């Protein structure tokens, strides 16, 4: 039986933090992007907190994100999401 490759890989927030300024983290994520592209899978970046982190990841083709940049957790309510590429409504 042949193992099926993963459909989705989640990048931990420790790897995402300050990725726009850290060449070591950039190298690791670039390798993950290459691998998942070859496998036909997708990547989600967890813990995105700054526009700079978001821009770096987005420029490299990642399009699934989680983090405080988009919405803060809410208590007994749904938070209002923010999408950095779009003007406020």
VOBA-1610 file (N, C-alpha, C; in pm, whole numbers, padded with zeros to 5 digits, always signed):
BEGIN
Unk+00084-00118+00000Unk+00000+00000+00000Unk+00089+00124+00000Unk+00058+00218-00087Unk+00135+00341-00099Unk+00072+00448-00011Unk+00154+00514+00070Unk+00104+00621+00156Unk+00067+00743+00072Unk-00044+00804+00107Unk-00090+00924+00039Unk-00021+01046+00100Unk+00027+01141+00019Unk+00090+01260+00076Unk-00013+01348+00145Unk+00032+01434+00235Unk-00063+01520+00306Unk-00128+01621+00211Unk-00256+01649+00236Unk-00327+01752+00160Unk-00294+01891+00212Unk-00263+01899+00342Unk-00244+02028+00407Unk-00134+02017+00513Unk-00046+02116+00514Unk+00056+02127+00619Unk+00036+02261+00687Unk+00038+02260+00819Unk+00020+02382+00897Unk+00155+02427+00951Unk+00193+02549+00918Unk+00318+02606+00968Unk+00293+02668+01104Unk+00368+02625+01204Unk+00352+02672+01341Unk+00386+02820+01354Unk+00320+02886+01446Unk+00341+03029+01465Unk+00486+03063+01503Unk+00557+02972+01567Unk+00697+02997+01601Unk+00781+03012+01475Unk+00744+02943+01370Unk+00814+02953+01242Unk+00773+03080+01167Unk+00650+03123+01186Unk+00596+03239+01115Unk+00643+03371+01177Unk+00661+03371+01309Unk+00697+03496+01378Unk+00822+03559+01319Unk+00810+03683+01269Unk+00920+03762+01210Unk+00982+03697+01087Unk+00907+03615+01015Unk+00963+03548+00898Unk+01012+03647+00793Unk+00953+03765+00790Unk+00994+03866+00693Unk+01136+03917+00718Unk+01191+03889+00838Unk+01325+03937+00873Unk+01424+03826+00907Unk+01384+03701+00895Unk+01469+03591+00938Unk+01500+03496+00822Unk+01621+03505+00766Unk+01654+03421+00650Unk+01651+03271+00679Unk+01677+03230+00802Unk+01671+03087+00834Unk+01528+03036+00827Unk+01434+03111+00882Unk+01293+03072+00874Unk+01246+03076+00729Unk+01291+03176+00655Unk+01254+03188+00515Unk+01298+03066+00436Unk+01417+03016+00463Unk+01469+02898+00393Unk+01384+02775+00423Unk+01345+02759+00549Unk+01263+02643+00587Unk+01127+02651+00517Unk+01064+02767+00522Unk+00932+02781+00460Unk+00941+02768+00308Unk+01045+02820+00247Unk+01062+02804+00102Unk+01071+02656+00067Unk+01141+02578+00149Unk+01150+02434+00126Unk+01014+02366+00141Unk+00936+02409+00240Unk+00802+02352+00259Unk+00711+02385+00141Unk+00724+02507+00091Unk+00643+02547-00026Unk+00679+02460-00146Unk+00807+02441-00170Unk+00852+02358-00281Unk+00800+02215-00267Unk+00812+02160-00146Unk+00768+02023-00122Unk+00617+02009-00143Unk+00539+02099-00085Unk+00393+02086-00095Unk+00345+02113-00237Unk+00414+02199-00310Unk+00379+02221-00451Unk+00401+02091-00530Unk+00513+02026-00504Unk+00543+01899-00573Unk+00443+01790-00537Unk+00395+01791-00413Unk+00301+01689-00367Unk+00155+01722-00400Unk+00131+01844-00446Unk-00005+01885-00478Unk-00087+01921-00356Unk-00020+01955-00245Unk-00090+01992-00122Unk-00090+02142-00101Unk-00143+02182+00012Unk-00155+02323+00046Unk-00090+02349+00180Unk-00068+02477+00209Unk-00005+02520+00334Unk-00093+02623+00401Unk-00108+02613+00533Unk-00174+02716+00611Unk-00072+02771+00711Unk-00063+02903+00718Unk+00029+02969+00809Unk-00048+03011+00934Unk-00003+02961+01047Unk-00069+02987+01176Unk+00002+03101+01248Unk-00073+03184+01319Unk-00015+03285+01405Unk+00038+03407+01333Unk-00022+03442+01220Unk+00021+03561+01147Unk-00028+03684+01223Unk+00064+03769+01263Unk+00028+03885+01345Unk+00060+04019+01282Unk+00148+04022+01181Unk+00185+04150+01122Unk+00161+04149+00972Unk+00142+04268+00917Unk+00126+04281+00772Unk+00251+04234+00699Unk+00367+04255+00760Unk+00492+04214+00698Unk+00503+04063+00686Unk+00464+03991+00791Unk+00462+03845+00785Unk+00365+03799+00676Unk+00247+03857+00678Unk+00144+03823+00580Unk+00193+03848+00437Unk+00252+03964+00413Unk+00298+04001+00280Unk+00407+03905+00231Unk+00500+03869+00320Unk+00608+03778+00281Unk+00550+03642+00240Unk+00461+03589+00321Unk+00400+03459+00294Unk+00313+03463+00168Unk+00234+03565+00157Unk+00143+03579+00042Unk+00220+03590-00089Unk+00331+03665-00086Unk+00413+03682-00206Unk+00473+03550-00254Unk+00479+03453-00165Unk+00536+03323-00201Unk+00429+03218-00231Unk+00305+03263-00238Unk+00198+03174-00282Unk+00114+03111-00174Unk+00143+03140-00048Unk+00057+03087+00059Unk-00070+03172+00061Unk-00185+03106+00069Unk-00311+03179+00066Unk-00407+03137+00178Unk-00362+03053+00269Unk-00443+03016+00385Unk-00372+03065+00511Unk-00444+03140+00595Unk-00383+03203+00711Unk-00473+03196+00833Unk-00409+03199+00950Unk-00476+03217+01078Unk-00393+03317+01157Unk-00458+03395+01240Unk-00379+03481+01327Unk-00451+03608+01369Unk-00391+03675+01465Unk-00447+03798+01521Unk-00457+03910+01417Unk-00375+03905+01311Unk-00385+04008+01208Unk-00525+04010+01147Unk-00588+03894+01138Unk-00717+03882+01071Unk-00835+03898+01166Unk-00821+03849+01288Unk-00929+03863+01387Unk-00877+03818+01523Unk-00914+03892+01624Unk-00882+03854+01761Unk-00989+03755+01809Unk-00954+03665+01899Unk-01056+03573+01952Unk-01168+03650+02021Unk-01288+03599+02009Unk-01402+03662+02075Unk-01462+03569+02179Unk-01523+03629+02281Unk-01591+03552+02385Unk-01740+03563+02362Unk-01803+03448+02335Unk-01945+03440+02306Unk-01987+03530+02190Unk-01895+03549+02096Unk-01926+03627+01976Unk-01828+03588+01866Unk-01864+03620+01745Unk-01772+03599+01635Unk-01694+03728+01613Unk-01563+03718+01605Unk-01484+03840+01583Unk-01504+03894+01443Unk-01486+04024+01427Unk-01495+04088+01296Unk-01363+04065+01223Unk-01365+03991+01110Unk-01240+03963+01039Unk-01188+04086+00965Unk-01056+04091+00949Unk-00990+04195+00871Unk-00907+04125+00765Unk-00922+04169+00641Unk-00842+04113+00532Unk-00751+04225+00484Unk-00620+04213+00508Unk-00527+04323+00481Unk-00526+04375+00338Unk-00560+04292+00238Unk-00555+04335+00099Unk-00676+04416+00057Unk-00779+04419+00139Unk-00903+04484+00099Unk-00931+04607+00185Unk-00989+04711+00126Unk-01023+04830+00204Unk-01131+04797+00307Unk-01132+04872+00416Unk-01234+04851+00519Unk-01371+04884+00465Unk-01469+04809+00514Unk-01608+04830+00469Unk-01676+04924+00565
//
